[in-house]
Amino acid sequence: MRGPVAQHGRRGLNALVEMASERRTTERILNVLRPYASNWTGTLGRGDLVIPQREIPRLIHEILDAVQDDAPPRDAGDRELFEVLMAARRSESVQDQAELLRRSFRILLR
């Protein structure tokens, strides 16, 4: 009888961890968006945002960074690695190649 109860408890714990992670991600995204809340309401309650066009690329990168920080790390597949390496070969300089690799993958020293 201990097996199913322990398994159910583990699933519940995983669900709680998942909800906390989602909450953190949501809060990070809201922190990125808050400065652009509508001047009329001053909050994100209605969802009105005023984003200058020149800020959109930076805002997209900040949102992606906030979401990727909580993503579980995983190994890159052969296809992903191949595609990025082939794109990097077309870069003009070694610095451009390194930047493309850094943007595509999290590189750690062993």
C-alpha positions in Angstrom: 0.0 0.0 0.0 2.9 2.4 0.6 3.8 2.4 -3.1 0.7 4.1 -4.6 0.5 6.6 -1.7 4.2 7.6 -2.1 3.7 7.9 -5.9 0.7 10.1 -5.4 2.6 12.3 -3.0 5.4 12.7 -5.4 3.1 13.7 -8.2 1.5 16.3 -5.9 4.9 17.7 -5.0 5.9 17.9 -8.7 2.6 19.8 -9.4 3.4 22.3 -6.6 6.9 22.8 -7.9 5.6 23.3 -11.4 3.0 25.9 -10.2 5.6 27.8 -8.3 7.8 27.8 -11.4 5.0 29.1 -13.5 4.2 31.8 -10.9 7.9 32.9 -11.0 7.9 33.1 -14.8 4.6 35.0 -14.8 6.0 37.5 -12.3 9.2 38.0 -14.3 7.2 38.7 -17.4 5.0 41.1 -15.6 8.1 42.9 -14.2 9.3 43.3 -17.8 5.9 44.7 -18.9 5.1 46.9 -15.9 7.0 50.0 -17.1 4.9 50.0 -20.2 1.5 49.9 -18.4 -1.0 52.4 -19.8 -0.7 56.0 -18.5 -4.4 56.1 -18.0 -4.6 53.3 -15.5 -1.0 52.9 -14.4 -1.5 49.2 -13.9 -1.6 46.0 -15.9 -5.1 45.3 -14.6 -6.8 45.9 -17.9 -3.9 44.7 -20.0 -3.3 48.1 -21.7 0.3 48.6 -22.7 2.0 51.5 -24.4 5.2 50.3 -26.0 7.3 52.6 -28.1 8.2 50.9 -31.4 12.0 51.2 -30.9 11.6 49.3 -27.5 9.9 46.3 -29.0 13.0 44.2 -29.9 14.6 44.8 -26.5 11.3 43.9 -24.8 11.0 40.7 -26.8 14.6 39.7 -25.7 13.8 40.5 -22.1 10.7 38.4 -22.1 12.5 35.5 -23.8 15.2 35.7 -21.2 12.7 35.6 -18.4 11.0 32.5 -19.9 14.3 30.7 -20.7 15.7 31.2 -17.2 13.0 28.9 -15.8 13.2 26.3 -18.7 14.8 23.1 -17.6 18.2 22.6 -19.1 18.4 19.9 -21.8 21.0 18.6 -24.2 21.0 20.0 -27.7 20.1 17.5 -30.3 22.3 16.6 -33.3 20.0 18.4 -35.7 20.0 21.7 -33.6 23.7 21.6 -33.3 24.2 20.9 -37.0 21.9 23.8 -38.1 23.6 26.3 -35.8 27.1 25.2 -36.8 26.1 25.5 -40.5 24.7 29.0 -40.0 27.8 30.0 -38.0 30.1 28.9 -40.9 28.4 31.6 -43.0 29.4 34.3 -40.5 32.1 36.7 -41.5 34.2 36.5 -38.3 35.0 34.1 -35.5 33.5 36.6 -33.1 30.2 36.5 -35.0 30.3 32.7 -35.0 30.9 32.7 -31.2 28.1 35.1 -30.7 25.7 32.9 -32.7 26.7 29.9 -30.6 26.2 31.8 -27.4 22.7 33.0 -28.4 21.7 29.5 -29.5 23.1 27.5 -26.6 24.1 27.8 -23.0 27.9 27.0 -23.0 29.4 25.7 -19.8 33.1 24.9 -19.0 33.8 21.3 -18.1 
